[in-house]
Amino acid sequence: MQIKRFFLYIGFILVTIFFLRFAASVWAANPVPGFRLNLLVSQPSDLTLIFGNIGLEEGPYVSYGINYPDNYYLIKIVDKSNTELFVGKTPRTYQTLAPDFVPFTSFTPETILADPITMYLPYFNEAAKIQLFDENNTLKLEVVLADYNLQGLKPRFIFCDLCGYCQGQKPPSTWEKCRQCLYPAANPTPTIGDTLRISDSGSNTGPTPYPSKAFTGIGCINANQAALSQTLLNIIFSISGGIAFLYFLYGAFIITTSQDDAEKLNYGRRLVYGAIVGLILTLSSFLIVNFIASGVLRLPGFSKP
């Protein structure tokens, strides 16, 4: 019984290790969106491959998914542990096509060597090498990316966006609604990092959110309207507080001039007490509204009390 349990534990550990390695490789196999590697290779008549140039640039990459039966080079992009991040095929030769005015049956195609070979490959942050193999699986060329200055062109990312998603963390449940509000053109998958990418090389801030929009506890609203509401509320509270203060002064004046007149004295006291209560209510309302608007609903334009 103990032996069975021991082998079950060993099997569970092995399956867990395999799953973690598989998950890590799947997670790493995501090309950086919007960027590609531009690789230029020369191919003389002796079919040797000579490295020409490599650069990192913005633009779509080519999938190289055509399964050529022969006369091709196998492209591999691998990481430091030689895990394959990308595999594709590019033709080694081309055949000329018949012009429109020449009958196909009387045209003899000519085989032309592909020289130079320009490849637009996906770029991975984890990529370490680009390898080219012939159809016999013989390594013809290997390009070590660390030997070339590609770092300066890599996209940079802020740590957190305005919707609460931070790198390597689980996005909040409201992230997609917030993205539609603030970043309507961004990719709906948070791990792609569209809402984190720094678009201005001279800045450390992320993408500019949609103008005049703000995502709050009550949904997507126009930020200009929220600022106008805050201004109107400030005016209302200021007027209310001013009126209460004037009532306080008037009540104090009545008390001062009552000259032992009990009715005027009581009237003045009521004015003072009412003014004090009004001032307290006005101040409390101001603090409560600002707390709910800024701390709970996160409305723009409202300052924390």
Order of alpha helices (4+ residues) and beta strands (2+ residues): alpha-beta-beta-beta-beta-beta-beta-beta-beta-beta-alpha-beta-beta-alpha-alpha
